[in-house]
Amino acid sequence: MSWRIGIDIGGAFTDLYAVDPETGESAWVKVESTPPNFEQGVLQGIEELEKQGVYVKDASYIIHGQTVVINTIITRGGANVGFITTAGYDILEIQRANRRDIFNLKYGKPRPFVSRYMTEWINERIDSDGSVYKPLNEEEVREATKSLLKKGAESFAIGFINSYQNPAHEIKAKEIVERALKENGIETPFVTISSDLSREWREYERFNTAVLNAYVQPIFVRYIEKLEEALKEKGFKGAFLLTLAAGGMATSDYAKQFPITTVEGGPIAGIMGGIILGRFLGENNVNVIVIDGGSTTTKAGLAKDLTPQIRTEYWIEQDEWNAGYPTRVPVMSIHEIGTGGTSIVWVDEAGNLQVGPKAAGARPGPACYGMGGDKPTLTDAYVVAGYLNPEYLLGGKLKIYKKLAEKALKDIAKQLSLDIKDVAYGAIKVANDNSSNLIRLISIRKGFDPRDFTLIAHGGSGPMFAPFIAEELGIPKIIVPAIPSGVFNAWGMIGLDVRHELVWTSIAPIEETEEFLKFVNSAFEELENKIKNTFENEGFDLATIEIQRYLDMRYEGQAHTLKIPCPNGNLGIKEIKEVENAFHEAHFKEFGFNLLDNKIEIVNFHIVGLHRVKHPKIERQTRPGSLRDALLGEREIYTGVEEALVPVYKKERLPANVTIEGPCIIEDDTSTVIVTKNFKAKHDEYGNLIIVRR
C-alpha cells in the first residue's frame, strides 16, 4: 500500500487527488458533486482514479474533507435533539443577553437548535470552583431521557453549569442516558456532553457546541459509515481520516464522535496547502494570503510568517443581520463570502447589479453548462465577456454554450438598459470587489498590510479574481500553484498532520511562587497525558507525537485574551518571565499599548498534539519548447471600455522562466488564469505560475 488520496466535496464538484509519497507519482480527477447523496460522487471519482491506475486497495491513507456538517446546519436538516441541562438555567434561549449591533433594525436573535419543549432540567449543581453543590440525581436523569424519547429525540446533548471545571456530573449523566437508551432498544445511542468538546468557560458557547454536535452526528455518522463500507467493498484496508477545522486530521472514529470539529475542513485544507507550498518554495518568514474561489463561495485565510491563525471560537451563519451560532472548537481563522462560479447575478430593488450569495450549484448549474439552468451566473458573465473558453472547460470534459449564457443575461441587460457585455463585465467587477473586500476583512481590519503578503490563488475561480484583487490592494506577487487549481484543496489534505488539542479554563494570576509553578506544571502535565492517551488509543506511537503548549493570557480586569506560545518541559521562574514578556509584546502589537506594571492572568491552558505527516513532493519539471508551443490562439475580451484581442496560452505547455506580458489568458485543465495589463507571468521550475507587477 502506498497511495495517499485526498477527497474534497464542494458545492458543484468533488475533487480527488492521489500521490505516491515514495515515487512522487500523482493523479487527480474532478467530478460533479451529488447532493444529498455525496458518497455517490466520491465513488464516481474513485472509479475515475482507477482508470488512471490508482486503486483504493493500494492506498495507505484516504483523507476526506466534507461539507456534510456545515450543510446539515445551514439547511436545518439535522436530528431532533433532546437537551439535558441544569435546573433554573435557560441559557440556549437567553444566549448572550446582549445585542451585537443595537442600531441594526434588521437584527434577528438566533433561534436555538433545541426548543424548550425538547429540554429537560436536572436539579444538580457544580460550583464555580469545581466542588459539588448539589449531587446528581440518577433517577431524574433516567426520567428526563424517557421523556425526551417520547417527544421524538434522536440525539442527546448534555450541558451542566460549570462542567468545564468539573465534568463529573456530565460524564455520569452520559452513562445513565446511554444505559436508558439501550434499555429502550437503541443500540447506537448518540449522546454528546459539552465537557468532551470544550473545557473553556462561557456556558452558552459550550452548550451550543454540544447541541450542534448532537444535531449533525446521526447524519454525519450514517454518511461516513456508508462511505467506509463502500471503500471496504473496493478492498481499502488503510486508514480513513477526516480533515479538522484546526488544520489537521483525525481518525474517522474520532470524527464520528465529534463531527463538529470537522466543520469547514475542506477550505481549511486549502489554506494549509498554501502554507505547505510556501515552505516548499523556501519563502520562509513570508506572509501569505490564500484565496480559494469555489463554485458557490470564495474563502480566504491569512498566515503571517507561514503560521496559520487558530482560534477556539467560531460563529456559524454570522453576518451583518445575524449574530450566528457559536462553536467552542479549534478552528483556523478563515472567512468566506457567497461569491463563486455558480453565484447568481441579479438586480436589487435599488437597481444595483449584485452577485450571490444564492447560487445555481452543481445542478442545474450555470446556464452555459446546458443542464437546464436558466439563471444568469458569474460563470455565464465570464463566458460572455470572453475571459472563459466559450467552447469547453475542464480540459474539454464540460461543454460550454455561449448562446445560453447570453440568453440568461438578456433580461438583466434589458432591465438595466445596458448591452449584454456591459452587464457581464459589471457582474465580474462586482464579484472582484466582493473578493477584494474579503481580503480587506482578513488583513486590513486585523492590522495587516496586504502589500506585505503574497497571494496564493486556487480553486476554479480564484486565479481569475487574483489579479484584480492584487491591483486593488497593492499586493505585489501572486502564485498560482503547479497543482491544478481546481483540486488544490484535495492536494492540501495529503500533507495535513494528525492533530488533537485540549483547552482548559482555570484563571490564575501569575506569581513567582513554588505553589504557582507547581499548579502550572501539573495542569500542563494532565492535559498532555489526555492528548497522549487519545493518540495511543488511535494506534499511534507516542514517540512520534509532538506537543505544543499555549497560554491564553490577559491583564487583570480584561475580558478577552491573547494566545502566547509556552515552552515544553518543567517551567521555572525564568520560563514564566519569558512568557510574560512575550505577552507584553503581543499586547502592544495587537492593541498599540501595554501595561508593564499590571498583573497578568492565565485564563486557558491550551495543548496541541501533532503526529507529523511527510508532505507530498513537488517535482521539478522539464519544460522544453517555446512560448509559441503553448499558444492556443487569440480571444476577444471585453474590458469594460473596449474589446481587445488577447493571446490565450495552455498552462501545462508553458516553458519555465519565460516571461509573458499581460494582458493574456492562461488556461489549465481545472481553471483559467487572467493576467491583466499591469502584470506579467512566468512558470518557475516546479510549474507554479508566478505573477508580478510589470
Steps between C-alpha positions, in 0.01 A plus 500: 500500500647837402242741359366787710170638370340834590126546442333842510125545450393843379168652406529413130799266468665219694878494467740211555879520503727195541874495555760232562728654767791275399503558125323837480260355242160671510154492346186707542137513391217749527138381484164658570379497861185298565300665780343378721667159439855636493659154527382424146721779362793372710459146366471633146828686552666185633390313187656776289825469698502126438498570127832678560643201688435625854315235703371557851612149598854631455443814709650539846300813583179662381453853635152645464376858526124533486216750512247269669535669840467862387229418243295311760509806726429754227213301346357409846507134399635356825363273771234585757717574805403452862692727739563424868629789712515648851168597661433874505712576192359591159831586338422395141201736499665791685828462304735794557215730611657782303444638153810512285376796297244707694430731204432217253123494451521175301691317770352159576564301816609147402241229558652216707545159338323351804159627609395528864256215427800274429688612813503324837638665816689301765526619861881477526776756540878520475642815659737740323799349686412150380349378828165320509227733629205269419560129421368349177172312536531192275129422493426856387735455205334168407153658506625796293637255239170312480308827466720623214477164324119522509526848346700359209862571596746334258817638657586635846713788628591554866626832634532570873610826662874523579574160349814652347639501856368159598337275235405221745124563480501515119702178475264320741190635324632376165537148643143511634355630171685239290386222733139621485511519119636147470223378731260651246660306213731772368833321448693800366402797715614848400589688819722810515625668818632854484817429704617242244507773236623794708634567849483877445272733690204689345205266537291611202782437254583163656138381518429610143805306380367185667154552349640554147716190535193298601299661218735387221633176652239246375511634141881524502551152647263341248680675214849400617399141574337468158817635336727277712296195404522588130879548528530169684315325218761640262775343709617804699686390815689819588422785738194714428552852639286816513632856473455717808403866526832569676704404192584139587329166462363229729380142477144437384414356846597832661315701234185291540504575873568873453385595146478872587883504509502432124296806402660686205767228470515522120577873459746488790698231318552757223645751748735232633588404143603861434719496812658167397568644153653816650735296718596277210590799284731616776302818563572491875389797707265580216141604552238333283133555432330194351181548299279213387248598236245220498177433320268651764728691739841664516710435810818664619747456784818675611828360633761745625846344486325192360329442836121452487275681746297256710224604739272302727181686421327488163158642411286327239263714287625827649445800274395864522142405592555191714710426807548141382561185702821458700715187513775442757734289288843590358454650153749656266410863434326503164236725347270443207248681287221373279680574174606213275477370147135397530391813695187650348516849346197714590373856541391630841205731573724805461603397148852388598667197347576228758680164495403228752462379764236275337656253261393257229721229653593174329153454356372664292818710506575807283291547187808448280536140626187405305355297789173687529617800697346829387619736775799720404812419701851636537631222274256612230631856539860387455404303189314795344785743580746261331713413804387136509526257211168524313526138378595282798647484852678229704731420211209430267293288741238771553331641190421874515215674314570871465159575347325364810716728717402800287135402520518476881647852528258650248222583751742682733642696206148604404414590861808723532487630140856376441677289243542134600880537506473799735283293733749212484797723577301676774431165667871413481589835655250451785637151570858632499403781739335245730818293500717807566280584799546144624879548497460836677299322768778254583790745457439874538228458763734276699791745482688335211613681184412287193797658318724292730343172385521256211162391362464128430194448281328170429157353438306523178457880519779609738760556225245711310437726801865523608645771270203730556538459878877554482454815294236637735698431821856545378602136551834462318505127424255223408573126492272262313617154616639232271241266649185547290309786664168324498628207710741692727291443815517124443879526455531706819327225699777255415752711692296555817624379838289288735397749768327501838473784749351590835419834659426533873385816678659559840551866587817562698702822556868450415714482811867421555432232761563126524128439549415680174771315303374169636143589391607596145723196448237258633229658275715456190598147602136395545395638160803349326420157644143525367628595153749210504226257607290607202787436258583170670139381469517579129810282460770767465848458645537760778864553400372662178270749678606865518349709780443876471396715797314831511361726772202731446592808706362843586561798724297476820153644434499443123225297335695336217835328465806462277646158421871476585729202418650334807817285529473125555645323802502605864439875529697714744510870586719573195254340253200675661682835467558430129131423450405823680731705275355329192150598619600866546647505146196328349263740677689801365494353149128422518370812678778761473573513874598283793481531879836384630407554865162325483441151632465230231255209526501159337149420378542186287754221468519382137678181388545384138621150411630433149598188310699646213427374151755523220388762252447398138786575263484765231737386228704722272355503153689491172315730263660503156363703218411863454219737586362445151442132583273602789297750292144378441396805300341836568168594657300818509433623855299794624683727747204717594625771266592323178534162339858373481664203333724314748714185470383180669761252629484143629648500852634144483703584187662821622882478511675587826632851572356658185322826576154567358377858498136571585230523392460133418305192604661177619280189507561177687282194539314621811513881495574812299768753596449862398812716474398866478699766317688616811644154572737250345526125557746214473527135598757410762695173482227315695214610276360769731381810318659809653318826420662833593451864414649619171 
